[in-house]
Amino acid sequence: MSWSDAIWVFLAISLLQPLLLQRYLDTRRRFLIARLEKRRGSRVILLVHRQETMRLLGFPLLRYIDVNDSEEVLRAIQLTDPDVPLDLILQTPGGLALAALQIARALKARNAPVTVFVPHYAMSGGTLIALAASGIVLSPHAVLGPIDPQIGEYPAATFLKVVQQKEPADLDDETLIKADIASKALRQIRDAVAGLLAGRHDEERCFEIATALTEGRWTHDFPIFSEFAAELGLNVSTAMPAEILQLMLLYPQPVRGGGGGVEYLPGHRHKPVARP
């Protein structure tokens, strides 16, 4: 084999490797999903957003909840009998409020129990979806997040605060317009959250929880751990099935240039048994 032939073989293997790896991951995912469905007697749906890579070229792609996700999740729900429980595995930084609310309302309308599992984080729109579930299962250090709407790159509540602190004559038209949009967005998302919580608390308590999550009380990346979520009144537990954590290993983040920042030898570690 000549050097030119060797180079072409190397290039072919380099191009095929991502495809073969993706095929392996898809097969393993389907196997674990089927096993989890059989054990729990449910329909398992995953909504997982990692910074995944393009299959051939390896460019990173930022993922978030969009209308394509809502269409796929709604289609999976429609293909599930009303009396079959749903298990939704969420891993997302959030996304479009419209898409998240579509998914949440579809989950809320189910007759059978709906359980949302959060292995690591489900922020913003992910939390909105989780609120529609009968129960939320968080890993011990997994987090939810506030659902305060964002206007561009800033929280809606911040625009309202600026308008309150300054005279209208001192504000430009764009700021006033954004403040008007912010006011509507805050009211709409608060009412939507209260509607998702209806039936699990009285009306006043639903409004209190919805206000806390949407009014801009915290920064948008504020982590809501399981203990605080329970204090807010959410039905949460930390009994995360091992199969779900295994499943998440099949959704790897791409390796950053220069290698990842975390490295360890795989496998579980046990305390050595003392011998006489």
N, C-alpha and C positions, 0 to 999 in steps of 0.2 A: 504493500500500500504506500503510495506516495504521500508527501507532506500535504499536497493540495487535497487529496482524498481524505486524509485524516482530519483536516480542518473542516471539510464539508460534513463529515460524520459527527464531529464535535458540535457544529452548529445545529445539525438536525436533532441531536440528543438534547441540546439546550432548549430548543423550541418545543420539543415534545414533553420534556420533564414537567412543566407546569400543568399541561393537559392530563398527564398520567397521575400526577399528584391530586389534581382536582377530582378525577374519576374515582380515585381511592377514597378521598374524603367523602364524596357523595355516597358511595356504597356503604361506608361505615356509618354515616349519619342515618341513612335509611334503616339500617339494621338496628341501631340503638333506638330510633323513634318507634319502630315496630315493636320492639321489646318493651318499651315504656308504655305504649298504648295497651299492649296485652296485659301487663301487670296492673295498670290502673283502670282498665276498662273505659278508656276515654279516647277522644280525638286530640292528638298533640299537634300544636301549631307553633312554629318558631318564628319570631320576629327579631332577628339578630343583626345588629349593625356594627360590624368591625370596620376598621380602615383596611378594606380588602384590596388586593392587587388585580390588575387586568390579567386575563389568563395568559396572554402571549408576551406582552411587553413588560409587565411587571410594574406599571405605574400605579401609585397609590390613589385610591378613590375614597373620598369622604362620604359615608353613608348616613342617611337620616330618614325619618318617616315621611313618605310622600304618597301621592295618590296611587302609584303602582302597588305599594304595600297594602293600602286599604282595599284595593280591588282584589288582590290575592287572598287576603285574610277573609274578606266577605265571601269570596267564592268558596273557600274551605268551610266556612260556617254553613253556607247554603247546602253543601254536600254532606252535612252532618245532621242526623235525625234530631229533632228537638229534645228528646229525652236522653241523648248521649252527653255525658259530661265533657267539658272542654278544658284542656290544659294549655295555657299560652305561656311560652318561654320568652321573656323579654330581655333584650340587651340592646339599649339604644340611648343616644344622647338627647333624643326628642325629634322634633321636625314640625311639619305643617299641622296647625291646629285643626284644620278641616279634616285631614286624613285621620288624625288621632281620634277625633270626636266621632267620625263614622264608625271606626272599629269599636270604640267604647260603647256606643249606643247599640251596636249589634250584639255585643257581649251582654249588656244589661237586659236585653230583650229575651235572653235564653231562659227556658224553663229549667233545664238541668244545671247543676252546679258548674261554675266557672272558676278555675284557679289560675292565678297568674304567678309564675315563678320568676324571680329576679336573681340570677346567679351573681351579678356584679353591680349593675346600675341600670335604672330605668328613669331617666330624668325628663322633666318638662312634659312633652306629649306622651312619653312612656308612662309617667305617673298618672296622667289623665286616663290612659287605657286601664291601668291597674285598678283605679278606683271603681271601675265597673264590675270588677270580679266579686264573687262570693267570698273569696279569701285570697290573701297575698302571702306568698312564701318568699322570704328573703334569706339569702345566705347570712351567716353571722355578721359580716362586715359589708354587706351589700347596702345600697342606698336608693332612695327615691329622691325627688327634688320638687321645688316649687313649680307652680304652673302659671306664674304671672306672665301675661303676654308681653311680647317684645315688639317695639315699633322701630324697624331698622335694626340698628346695633344697640339701642338703649331700651331699658324697661319702660313700659307704658306708665307705670306709677311715677317715674322720675319726671316725665313731661308734665304731669299734673302738679307735681310739687313745685316745679319751676314757675308754672303759671300762677300758683297761689302766692309765691314769694315776690313776684314782680308785678308791676302795674301793666295792664294790657298795652298801654301806649309805648312801653319799653320793649315789647316783644315784636318780632317780625311775623309776617303772615304765615310762613311755613311752620314756625313753632306753634302758633295758635291752631293751625290745621291739624298738626300731629297731636296736639293735646286733645282736640275734639275726637280724633280717631282713638286715642288712648283711652279716653273715658268710655267710649262704646265698647272697646275690646275688653276692658276690665269687667264691665257689667255683663257682657255676653259670656265670658269664660267663667265668671263666678256663678252665674245662673246655670250654666251647663254642668259644672261640678256639683252644685247642689242637687240637680236633677239626677245625676248618677248615684248620689248617696241616698236619695229618697228611698224609704222603706227599711233602711238599716238604722236610722236615728229619727228622732222627731224633727219637725221642720226647722225649729230654731237651731238645733245642734248641727243639722246639715248646713245651714247658712253660716254658722260659726266656722266650721271646718273649711268650707269653700272660701270664705273670706281670708282665713289664715294662709291658705295655699296660693291665693291669686292676687292679694292686694299689694305685693311688693314688700312684704315685711322683711324678707331676707334677700340676699343676692340670688341671681338665677341659678348659680351652681352650688347653693347651700345644700349640704348632704343631710338627708333625713334618714337616719338609721332606724332599725326596727324598734328600739325602745321609744324614740321620739314619735315614730309613726303610731305606736300604740297609745301614747299620751294624747295624740291628736284625735284618736277615736277610730283609727283604721283597724280592720280585722287582719292582723299580721301574725305570722309565726316564723320560726327559723328552722323548721324541719325540712331542709332541702334534700330531696332524694339524690343519692350518689350518682344515679344514671344521668341526671341532668348536668352535673359537674363534669362527668365523663364526656357528655355530648358537647359541652362547650370547648373541650380540648380540640375538637374537630373543626373549630372556627378560629384558626390561628391568625394573629396579627402578622402582617408582613415584616420580615426582618429589615430593620433600618440599616442604612449604609454604615459600615464599620462595625456591624454586629449589634445585638440587642444589649440592653443595660442590665438584664437579669440573667443569671446563669446558675444552674445547679444540676447535680446528678439526679436523674429521674428515679422514681420508685419511692415507696413508703418507708419511713424509718421507724424502727421500734427500739425501745430501750433494751440494751443487752441484758440477758438473763444471768444473774450471778450464779457461778458454779462453785461447788465446794472444792 
